[in-house]
Amino acid sequence: MRNAEIVVPDLAGWRRERMPYVPEDQRFQVTPDWICEILFPSTASKDRQIKLPLYARYGVQYAWLIDPARRTLETYRLEAGVWIETGRFADADQVAAPPFEAVSLELGTFWPPRRPGLAKR
């Protein structure tokens, strides 16, 4: 058996033409078209330095990085094997970013309410 590098994104998505049905077991053989990583202090460096390069190597086309503490979203598109930033959003920004540019998301709806008196980071 070959020593394979396996990483699991926090969220992933596939175009229907590439994966019309969800596999019946827990293994996904098709590389995702889009991944999203939730950045936490304990995982952020692994997500950026280990996982993103692997996603690029396997041809994931879009990556989103969400930082709930900073209330930010970074979006990327893979171009010739290199991640190109397509947007940087924060707080309550309206987001229409690839591969979901047909839908406008209000980023503020994703964050839990702040405790009264808690300063912004």
Buried (B, 14 or more C-beta within 10 A) or exposed (E): EEEEEEBEBBEBBBEEEEBEEEEEEEEEEEBBBBBBBBBEEEBBEEBBEEBBEEBBEEEBBBBBBBBEEEBBBBBBBBEEEEBEEBBEBBEEBEBEBBBBEEEEBEBEEEEEEEEEEEEEE
